[in-house]
Amino acid sequence: MKELMSLNDAQLKKTLSKMHPYDIAEQMKKSSSDAQMRLIKLMSLNKTVEVFLELPTEVSRNYFSLLTENQKKRFLQEFEMDDLKFFITSFEEDYQFYLTGLLSNTKQATLKALMSYDEETIASIMSTDFITINKNSNIKEATAHVINNSKDSDFIDDVFVVDENNVLIGSINLKDLISARANDSLNDITYSINSYLKLDDSINQGFKKFKNYAKNVLPVLNDEMQIIGIITADDVLNVMVLEHEEDIEKMTGVGDYDESSNAFVRAYQRLPWLLISVLLNLVIAVLLSVFEKTLIEVVALIMFQPMILGMAGNIGTQSIAVTILKLNQDELEEKKAEKKHILKEIGIGFLNSIAVGIAGFLLSYGILKSINIGNHSPLLLALTIGTSLTGGMFVSALAGVFIPIILEKLNVDPAIASGPIISTLNDLFALLIYFGIATLIFIL
């Protein structure tokens, strides 16, 4: 950054024009407010917007607040519609009305339409910055239309061909249009579109289509097959990455992760989950006091407790991970698919629990026969361990399947099912089964 700031304004302006927006944003994150303002003033408006989208929220908002109202109008005008929606909706509702009022009537109407779509649908992240040409145009007319009507924010790699009612016919690659001869037919370079998205498709459905068809852009159509917007692969990928990061944060109980936050802020975000886990572990301790006599009488049980807890946690984590993945990919929306998944996971959990239970019985019996711990029968102790492994693992597998599905039906994010709280509940189930079986065998 020091090297950049040592340049005079003319040199710095030329250097910035050649730098990638991401690299400029990375430099700005490390610089002072004065340095940030100097960089912003020396960039073109279009470049500033591109950098702006890469900046932390506090930096971008600070810059935006320094602009005059006229500058804000020009600045907002440079945004692509999907980025504009994201930016405006990041503010408080009152300020959203103010920012929306700075837009042209056309952009206000488009933004209102985008904000009306459900956040889970592909339409909520689509862009309306694209180019269409009429199917009856010739090559010269089509080329002139693209040149005269495209804006910097428009996606023009693919130009969409429509009829008089805006019904999608196909698409033309910009390279093909440029290289076409004047006497060529537009129909000769028009490709039919076999893959497209509908307004009510989910973001996950959009992700699958991009993965399956390896497209850079897909049109979004309404029920009349009219093109309403477009989705680029980057749009979907960015959303999927954000959702993945959010799910990981919830699963690990770290709260809203912000790399720029200091250690105290991030510790404060994680603390509530840890405190809740402490309380649940205290509940476990109180409940296990019921088995005090069993623990005193059968000391060998303590030696195998970590194995009981570990295996129950492992199988529960596997079931939860698979179930949440299928829920996020919208694979359990139909009753038939949901039932099939539940039965399959129950079957897998049962077979694995039986197999590990038998292995645990044999291994623990061999260990208990070789080392003498207490006066109790090694066979009965091994039977307790093997049965508890089977029971604890099977219950944890069931919890891993049903808890995310139940939370989903209650409109609660199922990702929290993999957090520290559910892990602690799995420990509770496993210990109750373990010491409960031991009490039945050795005490009652």
N, C-alpha and C positions, 0 to 999 in steps of 0.2 A: 504493500500500500504506500509505503514511503516513496518508492520509485515513481509511482503514478502521481502522487501529490507534488513531487519535485518538478514536474513538467509545467510549462506555462499553459495558459488556457487554450491556445491554438493547437499545441502539441497534444494536450490531454483530450481535447475534443476529437482529434483525428484518431487517437488511440482507442478511445471509447467506441467510436463508430465501427471499429474492426473487431471488437471484443464480443464474445457471446454474452447474452443477458445474464445467464447463470453465473458466469465468472465475475461479472460486474457486481451482482448481488452479493456474492461471497466476499468480495473485497469491502463492500459497504457495511456488511455485518460487523466487521472488525474495526471500522473507522469511527471517528468522532462525528457528532451531529453537523459540525461545520463542514467537514470533509464530505459527508453524505450530500449535503445541500449543494456543494460545489459540483459534484459529479452529476447530480440530477439536472442542474441548470445548463450544463454543457452538452447534454444528450438531446437528440431529437425527441419530439413528443411520442412518436411511435416506439422508439427504443426505450424511452422512460417507462411506458406502459408494460413492455415486455419484462423489464427489470423489476418493475413494481410488483408483478405477480410472483416473483421469486423471493421477495423480501419478507422478513418476519412482520407480523401484523402491526406491532407497535411502531416500527420504522415507517411502514407504508402509510399508516394513519397519521403519523406526525407530519409527514411530507404533505399529504392531502389537505390537512387542516391549514397549512400555510398558503394554499392557493387562493386566489381571488375567485369569486363566483363564476366569472367568465372563463377563467382558466380551468375550473372544475368541469364546466360544461364541455370544453374542448377535450379535456382529459378523459371524461366518461365516454365521449363520442368515439374514442379510439379503441375501446374495449370490444372484444367479440362478445356476443350476447350471452353465451354460457358463463364467461368470466365476469361479465357485468352483473349477472344475477348473483353469482357467488360473492362478489365484492359488496354489493348493496345489502344483501341479506345478512352479512356479517355484522352490520350495525344494529343499534336499537331501533325499535319500530318507528319512533317519531322521526329519527334521522333518515330512515328509509324513505319516508314520504317526501322529505326535503330533497334527497338525492334524485328520486324518481321525477320530481318536478323540474329538474334541470335537463331532462332528456327531451328529445323531440316527441311529438305525438305518436309517430310511428313506432319509435323505440319503446315508448311507455306502453303501448298496446301489446307489443311483442313480449316485453318483460312481464306484464301482467299475466299473459297466457302461460309463459314458462313457469311462473310462480304458482300457477293454479294446479299444476300437475303434482301427483303424489311423489314424494321424494324417493320412493323405492322403484319408480318406473324409469325407463330409459328416456322418456320425454323430458324429465326434469333436468337432464344434463345435455340435451341436444343443443346444437347451434342452428341459428336461422340464417347464418351468413354463407350462402351458397349461390351458384349461378344456374339458371335454367334457360333453355332455348326451345323454341317451338319446333316440332317435328317437320313442319313444312318449310323451314329455313333452308337456304342453300349454304355452301361452305363459306362464301364471302360474307353473307349476312350473319352467320353464326360467329365467325371470327370477329367481325366488327362489334357484335353485341357483347362478347366477352371483354373486348378491349375497352369499350365505352361504359360498361355498367359494373365492372368488377371493382371492388374496394380493397384496401389493404387487408381488411379483416376477413374477406371472403375466401373460402376454400375453393380453389379453381383447378386442382389437380384432376378432378373429375367434374365434367359439366353434364348436368342432367337434362335429358330430352323429355318434353312433356307435350300433351296435346292441348287443344283449346280450353279444356276444363281442368288443366293442371294435373291430369292423371299421368303418372309416370310411365314412360315408354321404354327408356333405357338410359345408358350413360355413354359419354364420349371421353376418352382420355385426352387431356390437353395436348400432349405430344402429338397424338394422331391428328388432332384438329389443325395444329400449326403446320404439320408436314403435308396435309392434304392439298390436292390441286383444285383449282377453281371449278373445273368441270366434274370433279368427283361428286358422288351422291352422299348426302349426310347419313343416309341409311346404311351405307357401306362401312362407315366407321362407328356406328352405334352398336353398343353391346347390350344385349338383353340382360336384365337384372333378375337373377334367380334367388338372391338372398336380400332380404330387407327386414326392417324392424317396424313393429306397430307401436302406436302411442302408449298402449297399456302393457307392453312387454316390460319385464323386470330388467334391472341392470345386469343380473346374473345371466338372464337369457341372452342379452346383448353380448356379454363377454363370451358365451359359448359360441355364438355365431361368428364372432371375430376369430376365435380360435379355430373353428371348423373350416371356415372359408378363406382364412388368411387374407382378409381385406384391410385396406387402410382406412376406408370410409364406407359407411352403409347409410342409405336413406331411411328416414322415418316417415311412415305413411299413415294416413287416417283410414277409416273404414271404406271410404270411396276411392282408395288407392291414390290419393293425391299426396304429393310430397310436401311435408310440413317442416321438416328439418333434416339435419344430418348428424351422425355420430362418427367421430374419428376413433381409431384404435387407442390413441393417447388419452382421449376423454374417459373411456371405459377403464383403461389400465390405471389411470390416476385414482379413480374412485375405488377400484378393487384394492389398490395398495393401501389407501387410507382406511378402508374397512378392515383389511387384514391387520393393520397396525392397531386399530381400535380393539379388535377382538383379542389380540395378544395382550394389550394393556388390561383388558377386563379379566382374561384368564389368569393373569399373574397378579392381579390386584394392585397395579401400580398407579391407577388413576389416569388422568389425561396427561400423557407424556409430552413434555416440551424440552427439547435438548438445550434450549437457552436458559432454562430455569436453574437457579442455584441449588446447592445441596439441601438447604433448609426447606425450600419450597417443595422439592421432590420428596423429601422425607415426610413432610406434612401430608402430601397426597397419598402416600402408602400407609401411613400410620393407622387410619381408621380400620382398614382391612385387617391389619395385624392385631389391633386391639380386639376386634370382633372374634378373631381366631383364638386369642387368649381366653376370652369369655367362654367360648365353646369348649375349649380344652379344660377349663375349670368345671364346666358342666360334666364333662367326661370323668374328671377326677371324683366329683361328688357321686355320680352314678356307680362308679367302680368301687366306691367304699362299701357298697352292698356286698361285694365279693371279697371283703377283707379276710374272712375266715378261709376262703378258698386259696387266696394268695399265701396265707401263713402256712396252710397245710401242704400245699403243692408248690414249693419254691421253684421247681424246674420249669413251671409255666412262663416265668419271666424271661428265661433264656430264649424262648421261641417267639416272644411277643413281637419283636421287630419284623420277623418274617411274615407273620400274620398281617400286620399293618401294611408292610411294603407290597405284598402281593395283591391285597384288596385295593390299594391305591393304584397300582399299575393297571389292573384290568378295568377299573372304573374310568381311568384317564383314557384308555383306548376306546371304550364305548362312547364316552362323551365326545371325544375328538371326531369320531366317525359320524356321530349323529349331528353334531353342530355343522360339520362340513356339508352334509346332505341338506340340512335346513338352509344353509347359506346359499346353496346351489339350487334351491327351489325344487329339490327332487322328492320331497315328501308332501307336496301340496295335495295330491290325490289320496283318498282314503286307502285305496288298494296298495299304493306304493308305501304309505306309512305303515300299514299292517305287515306288509312283506318285510320291511326293514326291521320292525320290532321283533317279529318271529325269527328272522335270521340272526339278529344280534343276541337274542335270548338263547338260541341254539348254540351259537359260538361261545357265549359266556358259560353255558352249562357244560359243554364238552371240555373247555379249558379248565374250568373249576374242578371237574372230576379228575382230569389228568394231573393237575398240579396237586390236588388233594392226595391222590395215590402216591405220587412222587414224594410229597412231604411226609406221608405216613412211613414209607420205606426208609427214607433218609434219617428221619428223626428216631425211628426205632433202632437203626444201626448205631447212631450216636449214643442214645440212651443205654444201649446194651454194653457199649464200650467204656462209658464213664458212669459211675454210680452216683446219681443225684437223688437223695431222699430215699424213702422206703417204699415208694409207690411203684406199681408194675410198669416197666418200660412199654409193654404192649398197650396198656390202657392210656398211658401218656401219649404214645404215638398215635393211637386212635383218636384221642382228643385233638391233637394237632392236625391230623389229616382231615377230620370231619369239619373242624373250624376253618381250615383253609378253603374247603369246598363251599361251605355255607357263606363265609365272609366274602369270598370272591364273587359268588353268584349274586348276592344281594347288591354288591357294588356295581356289578355289570348291569343289573336291572336299573339301578339308580342312574347310571350313565346313559341309558337309553331313554328312560321315561322323564327324567327331570328336565332336560332341554326341550322335549316335545311339549310338556305341560307348560313350561315357561313361555314358549312360543305361542301357545293357545291363549295365554293370559296377557299377551302383548308385552311380555318382558323379554329383554334381550337374552337369548339362551347362552351367550358367551360367558355370562357370570356363573354358569353351572360348572365351569372349570376353575373357578377361583378358590382361594384358600378356605372359604366357608364350606363348600361342598366337600373338599378334601378332608376337612375336619369331621364332617358328618359321616363320611365313609369310614374314618378311623373309629368313630363311635359305634357304628353298626358292627364292624369287625371285632372290636373288643367285647361288646355285649354278647356276641355269638360265641367267642372264644371262652370267656370266663363263665358264660351261662352253661355251655356244654360241660366244662370242667366241673362246675358245681353239681350238675346232674350225675356225673360219673363218680366223683370222689366224695361228695359231701352228703347228698340226699340218699 
